[in-house]
Amino acid sequence: MSENQKHRRDMTRRRALVAGGGVVVAAGIGVGVVSTASADGAAGKESSAKPTAGEACYRLTSETTEGPYYIDADKIRRDITEDREGIPMILRLKVVDSDTCKPLRGAAVDIWHCDALGIYSGYESLSSGGPGGPGGGTPPTDAPTGTPPTGTPPTGGPGGGGGGGGHEEPTDDKRYLRGTQLTDKHGYVEFRTVFPGWYRGRCVHVHTKVHVGGKMTASGYEGGHTCHTGQLFFAESAVLDSAKVAPYSTSTTERTTLDDDTIYPGNGAEGGLLALKYPKGKIAKGVSATLTLGVDPDETHTGTSA
C-alpha cells in the first residue's frame, strides 16, 4: 500500500470514528440548512464502518469539571424548557462503550445549562446580573478582581469556570433547563430545550453526566456510578447567529468565544463539539444538535476534582 493510499485510508477511518451519532432534524428545519461540523468536516451521518481487531470504535469523550451548579436531578423528562424563552433546540445524544462500540442501554444522562440570558435554575441569585453574577456586578467572593471579558474565567465562577470554588448549594427551588433521560436500546436520549446563552468568562455550553449501574425508583435514578462528566460546545458561527435573535440580542454581557474558553479542549467532537443544523438565516425556527459520547462504563468520573 502506497503512502498516499494509507493516508487516505487513515483519514477516512478518522472521519468515521469521530462522526456524530446520527442526525435529528428539529421541526421547521428543511431546505437551506446550515450545518456546523462536529469534527474535521464530518457532521451528522453515523458511520457503518467497523473497527479492526484491537482498535477502539470511538475515542473517549473528554472529561471536564462538573462546575458548581450541578443538582442531582430527580426530573426524568424529555422536555426541560418549562417557561424559558429562547431558540428551540433538540439535543440528541448517543452513548456508546468506547471500547466495544456497543450502545449503552438504560444509562442515565443528565443535562443542565443556563437560559438565554445566562441564568441557571436553582441558582438565580448567583447567576443573575447582580452582585456575584455572570452578567456584571461584583465577582464571586473567591474570584480574582479584574477578570477580563474573554480568556481566563473567574476561579469558582458560574458554570464551572476554571473548576475552582467547589459545589454551590442551590439558592432556589427552580429546575428549568435541567433533566435526565434513560438511553434506549440504541443508546440514544433526546431532550427538548432552548439554545443556551452566555455569561462572563465562559463560552456557550451545556453540562452533561452519564450514570450507569443504577435503577429507576419513585425518587428518580438511584445507585450506580458516574462514568462521564463533560460539557457540550457550540460552533462560533451558530452562537453569532443566535446573538441576533431576542432575547439573546438583549444581553449586555461580554461574550467569551470558543477559542478563548479555558474548558473546551479544542479537539472537536471528542471534546464535546456538537454537530448543529438549522435553517440558513432563520436560526430562530430551531436548532438540532447531535453528538456521540464515547464513555468507559467501568470508570468513575464525577468531575468534582477536574
N, C-alpha and C positions, 0 to 999 in steps of 0.2 A: 504494500500500500504506500502510495506517494505521500510526501509531507502535506501537500495540498488536500488530498483526499482525507487524510487523517484529521486535518484541521477542520474541514467541512463536517466530518462525522462528529467531532467533539462539539463543535458549535451547535449542530442540530440537536444533539443529546442535551446540551446545556439548556437550550430553549425549551425542550420538552420537560426537563426536570423542574424548571422554575415557573412554568406557566401556571396561572391561577386555576383553581378547581371549578371550571365551568362558568357559564355566563347566565345571569338572570337579568331580564330587562324590565325596568320599572314601567308602571302604567304611563302611557303617553310618550314613551321613547320609541322612535321609529326612524324614518329616513333622516339623513343628515346628522348622524350621531357622532359626537366627539368621543374618542376613545383614548384613554391615557394608559400606556403600557405599565405593567407591574414589574417589569424587569428589563432585559436588553431587547426591547421591541416586541416581546412576546406577551400579548394580552388576551385574556379571555378564554381561548379554546383549550379544553382539557386534553392532555396528550394520552394516546393509547399505547405509547412506547413502554416496553417492559425493561426493567433493569437486567443487566447481565449478572452472572453469579458473583456474589460477594460485593455488589455495589448497591448503594442506597438509592431509593427512588426519589425521595425528596430530601433536600437539605433541612436540617433542623432550623426552625424559625427562631430568630434571635430572641433571647430573654432580655427583659428590661425591668426597670423599677416598677413596683406597684403604685407608687405615689401615695400621698397622704389621704386621698379621698375615696378609698375603697370601702364599700359596705357589703358585707356578706349577704348577698341578695336572697330574699325569700320570694321574690316575684317571678314565677315561671310563666313567661309570656312572650309572645312574638312581637306585639305592638308595644313599644316603650315610649311612644310620643307624649301621651297624656295631653296637656294643654299647651305644649311648647310650639311656638311659631318657627317656621324655617322651611328650607327647601326639603321636600320629601326625599327620603333615601331608603332604599332597600339594601341591607347589608347581608350578603350570603357568604358564609364561611364553610369550608370543608376541612375536617380534622382527620389526619392520617398518621399512622405509625411511620416515622421517618425511616425506619429500618426495613420494614416488611412491605410498605406501600399500601397496606390494608387500611380501609377506613375504620375509625373508632366509633362504634355504635354505643349509644347511651352515655356518652361523655357529656358533662355539664359545661356549657360555655357561657361565661358571664361577659357582658359588655357594659361599659359606662362611659359617659363623656359629657362635656359641658354643652350648654344650649347655644343658640345663635349669637348671644352676647357674652359668652364666656362664663356662665354661671353654672355651678354644679348643684344638683339637688342634694339635700342633706347638709349642705354647707353654704347656703345662700349668703349668710352674713360674712363668711370668709372669702367668698369668690365673687362678690359684687364689686361695684366700682368704688366702694367706700374704703375706709381705713383697713389696710391689710389685704385688700382685694386686688385682683389682677388688672382691673381697669384703671387704677390710679391710686392716689392717696398714699398712706404710709405703707412701706413694705412690711412683710411679716416680721415679727419681733426677732426671729433668728436669722433674718436675711441681712446681707451687707447693704449699706447705703450706696447710692449712685449706680444702681443697676441699669445697664444700658438697655435700650428698647429691643435690640436684637443681640444674638450671641448668647453669652452665659446667663441663664435664668437665675433668679434668687434661690439660694440654698433653702430647701424646705418650702419652696413656693408651691402654689396650687398646681395640681395635676401631675406632680412627680418632679417637676423642675430638675434639679440636679440630684434628686434622690435623697436629699437630707431632710431633717425635721421629723421623720417618722410619721406614723399614722395619726391623723387627727380624729377626735371623736366628733360624730355628727352634731350639728347645731340646730337642726330642724328635722321634721318627720317627712319631708318631701322625698319622693323617689322617682321623679320623672327621668327619662333617658338612662334608665338602669333596668336590666333584666337578665334572665337566664333562660336558655333553651337546651334541650337534650338533643344530641345528634341522632339522625335517623340511621337506618341500616347502611346508607351510603356515606355516612359521616357528615352530613350537611345540617346546618342550622340557618335560619333566616330571620332577620329582625326588620321591623318597620320602625324607622326613626326619622330624625332630621339631620341634615348636613351640619356638622359641628362648627361653632365659631372659634374665636381665638381669644387669648388673654396674654398679658405681659409675660414675656420670657419663654414662651413655647409656641411651636408651630401647631397647626391644626392636627388633631389626633383623636383616636378612640382607644380606651384601655380594654384589655381582654384577659381573661383567665380560662384555663381548661382544667376541669377536675375529673378524675377517673376513680373507679373503685368504690364509689358511694352508691346511694339509692335514694329514690324519691320517697318522701314522707309527707304527712299532712302539713309539716312546717317548711317544706322545701327540700332541696337536695342536701343530704347529710352524709357524713363519713367520707372515706376515701382520702385522696390527697390531690394537691395541685401540681400537675405535671408541666404546666406552662403559664407564664405571666409575661404578657407582651403589650405592645402598642401598635396600632394600625395608623398608617400615614397617608396623606393625600398629595397628589401632584400639585405643584405650584400653580399651573395653568388653571386647574379647577378651582382652587382657592381664590384666585384673582377673579374668576367668573362669578363665584358666589358673592364676592365683596361688592358687586354691582346691584345686588338684589336686597330689598328690605326683608328682615330687619338688620342683616349683616352690614348694609351700607350706612346704617346709623351709628355704628361703633366708632368711637374716637380713640380706641386703644391701639397703640402702635403694634404692628404685627411682626413676629419672628418668622423668617422664611424656613423652608425645609432644609436648605443648605446650612443655615445658621443654627439650627436646633442642636442642642447638645445630647439629646437622647436618640434621635434617629441615626442608625449605624451606617447609613449611606450605601446599603447593599441590596437595594431593590426589593423584590418580593420576599426574599429571605429575611430582610429586615422589617417586613410588615407593610411595604408599599402596596396599596390597593390598586386593582385594576378598576377603572371608573368608566362608566358610559352615561351620556346624557345628550339631549338634542342640541345640536350646534346653535349657539346663540340663545338657547332657551333653557338654561340650567334650572330655572325656577320650576319647570314642569316635573323635575325629578331626576334623581341620580341612582344608578345601580352600582354597587361596589362589591367586588368579589376577591377572594384570596383563599389559597390552600395553606393551612397551618400544619407544618411537619413537626410532630412532637414525639418525645420519648415517654411512653406511659409509665415506665418503670422509675423515672427520675422524679424528683421533687423540686419545684421552682416556685417559691412563693413571692419572689420579687421584693421581699422586705429588706434584703441585705445588698441589693444591687447598687 
